[in-house]
């Protein structure tokens, strides 16, 4: 009988198959102590350990996977950003390890640091509406700004919008793409550029061996990993027969919170979200809804960043009435939410220089303008300007318009 050449080869031989196969493999690992030990024990001993259940498939896979193991070793040697994690690996994500059906092997391309931050999944329709895309981008921008990883599946529509927004904001968090094929494949092919960006600035994950094509059966399996990695799953848009509802179900089975963005009753892309809300999912309006539902899953800085704080208007300060307005401030984690505000900086986004904000505000008050114009006027980078505009938008000072324009509406709040 041929035995695996090393642990990687043995892990790959055990990792294939469906949910039942993975469950049996985990039982074998628990009994024998390691993947190589399973094969050294032999088929009869392995089946005895399973109470007579068949496991010949693992042994049959050893020879065919020898070439895949060699290919994987060569792939790993080509760059420090390439990784293979097993259930026994210290870098294996703890949240996924605690899920009902963790993959035995994860192939990773990018920064493993992404797995150390709290994560929220944003999923939805491949046939997203413009409103759905804007919603996904807004939520993803807020999450990444706070230092929360955005997890999705690299599909067209909502998934792509979520990944792109997380990458563009330059926030403390980034994005994780979980794919349903090997990491040397890209599906859909049109997302090759997005795949490369995520690999460079975030993380791409797959449980499938290198060279595995994208097959329909692999996408529901991928969804359990998306759910398992995340503190919560947010469905932005979904039809009643949607893979996003599978992700929501798997998230519930894994003990994760599920949220849905409500939509118009006549929209097919909103029917799945409305059904989820009707059947117990949380209705999502703001990112703070997620954080307030599970404050223990996020750092104190993140929790503080989305809390309402008391702010006095210049008029109330002049009158010394002691009355205060309540507004939401989204601050970068670590920024103080209790510093006093003067008459000149009552609309100053937290962490933004007063002089820079004054120049941007002056331009916004004169006309609608885009991000590049505002960044130039404020003499700051686009990432910093994006965060400031996000904070201002959440306070009701700025509104986003179609075409990437921003409009001042602070006077409407007074």
N, C-alpha and C positions, 0 to 999 in steps of 0.2 A: 504494500500500500504506500502511495506517495504521501509524504507529510509536508506541511507548509514549510517554506524555506526560512521564514522568520515571523515575528509577531504581526507585522503589517500584512503579510500574506494570509496569516491565520484570521486576523480580524476581517479582512475582505471576504474570506470564504464564509464566515459566520453572518456577515451583515446583510446579505441579499435576501430577497423574498418579501412576503407580506407581513401584516401585523402578527399573525400567528407564528410565523417563522422567527420574527424578531423576539417574540416573547419566549419561545423555546431556547433561542440562543442565549438570552440573558439567564435563563435557568441553568443552562449548561455552564456558563461562566461562573455563576455563583457556586455550583457544585464542585467544579474542577479547579477553580482559582485563576484561570487564565485561558486565552484562546489556544495557545500552543498545546497546553495540557489537555484540552478537549480532544484534539486530534491524536495526541500520543496515547490517550486512553483507548481509542478505537471505537468502531461503530457499535459493537455490542454493549460495551460499558456505557457509552453515551445514551443509548436507548434505555438501558436499565435505569440510568439516572433520571430519565424522563418518565419513568413508570411504564415503559413499553411504547411510548409514542415514537413514531418514525422520525429519523433525522438523517437519513442517508443523503439528502440533498446537500447538506454541508460538506460531506466527504466527496461527493461527486463534483463539487465546485472547485476543489483544490487545484486540480490540474488546469482547467480552463483559465483560472484567475492568476496563474503564475506569471503570465505575460503582463497582465494588468498591474500586478505588484511591481514588476520591474519598471514598467512605464511610470508608475507613481513615484518610485524612488528617483528616477531621472528628473521628473517634473519638480519634485521637492528641492533637488539640488540646483535648480535654475534660479532661485531667488529666495530671499529671506521672508518675503511676503506670502510664501506658499506654505500651507500647513495641512497636516492630517491629525485630527483629534479623535481619540477613542473614549469610550466610557471610563477608562482608567487614567485618562490624561488630566493633569492638574488644570489645564486651560479649558477643559470642557465646560460650557456654560451651566452654572448651577441651576438656573431656572428651568432649562431644558432637561437636566438630569432628574428633576423632581416631577416632570410631566408623565402622563400615563404610558407613553410609548416613545421613549427617547431613541434616536438612531444610534446604532452601535458605533458608527464611524461618521465623522464630518470632515469633508474637504473644505478648506477655507482659502480665500484669496483676498488679502488686504490686511487691515489692522485688527489684531485680536483685542486691542483695547476697547473696541466697540462693544465687546461682550461683557465688559466690566461695568457698563453704565445701564441704568434702568431703560427699558424699551417699551414702546407702544406700537402695535401693529395698525397700519392704515391700509384697508383693502376695499375693493369695490369693483364696479362694473368695468368691463373692457369697452363698453359702448357708453362711456361717460358723457354727460351733458356738460356744456360750458360752466354751468353753475356748480356741478359736482367737482369739476377740475379745480375751480377757484377755491372751493371749500377744502379740498384735499391739500392744496398748496398752503392755504392759510393755517390749517391745523399743523401741517408738517413744519412750517416755518416757526410756529410757536414752540413746538416740541424741541426742535433742534436748537433754538435760541436758549431754551432752558437747560440744555445739556442732556436731553432724553433722546435715545436712539429711535429712529423711525424704521420699522420693519415692514417689508412688503415683498411681493413676489415677482417683480420685474415685468409684469404683464403690461400690455397697452392700457390706456385709460387711467383709472384712479391710481394704480400701482406706480406707473411711470411719473405721474404728477407728484406723488408723495416723495419718491426718490429724488427727483429733480429739485424740488423746493428745499429739501433737507441739505442737499449739496450746495445750493446757491446762497444760502443764508450765511455761511461761514460761522455758524454758532458753535456752542460748546459740544453739541452732539452731532452725529452724522447719520448715516443710513446703512441698514443691513438688508441685502437682497437674498432671498432664499429661492433657489432655482430647482426646476424639476428635470435636470439633465446633468451630465458631467461638466466640470468647470472648464474644459477645453471646447465646449459647445456654447453657443449663445442662442437663446430662444426668447422672444422672436429675433430674427437676424437683424431687423431694423434697429434693435437696441444695443448693437455692438458698442457704439459710442458711450451710451449710458452705462453699460456693463464695465467698460474700461474706467470711466470716472469713479464708479463706486469702488472698484478694485483699488484705485489709487488713493481715495479719500475716505472710504468706508470699508465695508466687508461684504464679500459674496460667499454664500454657503451652499453646499450640496451634500446630500448623503450618498449620492450615486458615484460609482467608480468613474475615473476618467474615460472618456470615449462613449459614455452612455447617451443615447439620443433622447430628445424630448418626446415622451409618449404620453397619451392622454391619462393613463392609469397613474402616472407619477405625480400629477398635479394635486389630487386630493391628499396624497401622502405628504407632499411638500407643505400643505396647509397646516398639518399638525405641528410642524416645526415652527412655522410662523407664530402659531398660537402659543406653543410651549416657550418660546424665547421672550414672550411679552408679558408685561404686567396686565395689560388690557388690550382688547381687540376692538377697533373702531371700524364699522362698516359705513362708508360714506355714501355709496349708491349701490343698489343691487336689485336685480329682478327676482321674482319669486323662485325661479329655477337658476340659481347662481352658485358658483363655487365659493363665493364669499359667505353664503349661509352655512356651507360646510365648515369653513374656518370658524364661524361663530359657534357652531355646535361643538366643534373640537375644543374651542376655548372654554366653553362651559364645562365640558368633561374634565378639562385640566384645572378647573377651579379658578379661571381667569374671569375678570369682569368683561362684559360685552356691552358696547355702546353702539348706537346707530344714529345717524343724522336724519331727521325726519324730512319728508319731501311732499310735494303736491300729490294729492290723491289721484290725479289723472296721469301721473308720470309712471310708465312701466319700470324705469330705473329706480324709482323710490318705493315700489311695492314691497320689495324684500325688507327694506329698512323699516317701513311702517309696520310690517308684520312682526319683525323682531321686537320693536317697542311694545306692540300690543301683547306680545308673549313674554315680557319681562326684561328685555334689554333696557339699559339706561338711555334716556334721550339726551343726546349730546348737543350742547350749544357752544361750549368753550372748553379749552384744554383744562381749565381749573376743575371742571366736572370730574375728570379722570383722577386728578391728584387728590381732590377732596374725598373721593370714594375709597382710596387706598393710601392715606398719608404715610403709612409705615413703609411703603414701597419706594418712597422718594426721600431724598435728603432734606434736612431742615431748610437749607437754602432754597431748594426748589419749591417747597411748600410755602415759604415766606414770600417768594417772588410773585405768586399769583393771588395773594391775599389782599382784600380791600384794605386801604389805609385811609385815615382821616386827613383831609387836606382843606385848609381854609382859603377861600377866595380872597383876592385883594380887597374887595368891597367889605367882606365880613371882618377882615383884619382892621380896616379903617374904622369900622363901627364898633369893633371889639365886642361883637355880639356873642362870641363864643360858639356860634353855630357853625357847623362844618359840613362840607359836601363829601359824599362817599363816591369814590371812583376806583376802578381797578387799575393797578399799575403792574405791568409785567416787567420785572427788573432782571438783569443778569444775576444768577445766583451769587450771593456774597455781598451784593450791594445793600446798603442800609435803607430800610423802608421808613425810618422814623425821623430822618433829618428834617429840620424845620425848613419851610419854603418861604421865600420872600415874595414881594409883589411882582418882582421881575421874573421869577423862575417857577411860578405856580404851574406852568404847563411844560416844564423842562423834563424830558424823559430821563429816568434814572440812569446814571453812568455816562451821560452825554454832556460835553462841555457847553457852558452857557453861551459863549460867543458863537460857536458853531451852530447851535440850535437857533439862535437869534437870526442868523443869516438865512438858514433854511426856512424858518417861519416867515420871514419877510417876503421871500420869494413865493411861498405857498399862498400867502395872503393876497398877492398880486394876481396870481393866475394858477391854473392847474399845470403841473409839470411832472416829468418822469424822474426815475431814480438817479439817472446820470446827471441831470441838471442839478438836483438837490445835493448830490455828493460833491459836485464841483463848487456850488455856492457855499457849502459848509466846510470845504477843504478837508473832507474825510473820505475814507474808502467806502465802496458800495456796501460791504458787509456791515460796517458800523452804522451807516445810514439806514440800512434795512431794519436793523434792530430798533433804532430810534423811531422809525416810522411805525413799526409794529406796536411799540409801547404807546405811541401817540394815538394810533388807531383804536387800541383797546380802551383808551381813556375818552374816546369820542372827539378827539381834536382833529383827526385826519380821516378822510374817507378815500378808499381806493376806487378808481373809475376804470371802465373798460379801456383797453389799450395800454395798460401799465402806467396810467397817470394817477397822481395823488392830488387831492383837493383839501384845502383848509376848511374846517367847519367848526373851529373852536368857538366862534361867536354864537353858534347855535346852542352851545352847552350852557352859556351864561344865563 
